[in-house]
Each structure stands twice: as structure tokens, then as C-alpha cells.
Amino acid sequence: MNKPSSYLDTLNQVFDEAGSPSKDKVLGLMDETMSFFREIKAKLESDDPAKQKEAYEETMEMKRLLEVKMQALSQRTGLDLSQLAAFAEDPSNLSPEEQSALEEAKSRLQKFQEETI
């Protein structure tokens, strides 16, 4: 697994790329995201306060990064966050490749959720 900072760098790059990321890039990011959350979960369940603090800090950094990127996307598109979410959920706004990547990502997320329950 990549170090969390490496994962956050990858996440940052995906948001900064022009155009839509490829299906392979989306699915790769999804796999990295699931690994990131597994690592965070293990640290939070640790008895070591330093690991718990590290997990908290990494989670807050991810949250900060996502908020900054979503705000920038909102400003570029002129849509607020709820409008962006509605746009992303409407399959007619996505190419067939984007729809396929989204469905595969949802499937992987569902599997991840079942594994961690």
C-alpha cells in the first residue's frame, strides 16, 4: 500500500487533471481509497494513541483536500455542491466509459462495505 501522503497526492492529481480521468485511473484510485480507509481503520482500532492521532490527522487532511477541490470545481462550473451531485448522478451527463467506471466503482465500494462490516 502506498503511504497515505502518496495516496493524497494521487487524489490531488486526479482532481487537477483536465478532462475526465480514464476508467483505469478511476478504478485504481478507488482501490487506493479502499486501502487508505483500511489503514485508517486499523490505526483507529489500535491501542497506540500516536497511531490514532495519525489516523485522525490523515483523515482530516483528506477531508480538507476534498473540500478545497470540490469548492474549486463548484466555482469552475458555476454549480453548487448539490447541483454537482445531481449532475454526477444523471447518467445522461456521462459518456459510456464514465458510466462503466462509475458502475464498477460502486460495485467495488459495495464489496468494500460488506467486507468491513
WOJO-V577343 format. One record per backbone hydrogen bond with DSSP energy under -1.0 kcal/mol. NH is the residue of the N-H (numbers start at 1). CO is the residue of the C=O. Records with the same first field share a line. If there is no record, write none. Layout:
NH->CO  CO
//
This chain:
7->3
8->4
9->5
10->6
11->7
12->8
13->9
14->10
15->11
16->12
17->13
26->22
27->23
28->24
29->25
30->26
31->27
32->28
33->29
34->30
35->31
36->32
37->33
38->34
39->35
40->36
41->37
42->38
43->39
44->40
45->41
52->48
53->49
54->50
55->51
56->52
57->53
58->54
59->55
60->56
61->57
62->58
63->59
64->60
65->61
66->62
67->63
68->64
69->65
70->66
71->67
72->68
73->69
74->70
75->71
76->72
77->73
78->74
84->80
85->81
86->82
87->83
88->84
89->85
93->90
94->91
99->95
100->96
101->97
102->98
103->99
104->100
105->101
106->102
107->103
108->104
109->105
110->106
111->107
112->108
113->109
114->110
115->111
116->112
//
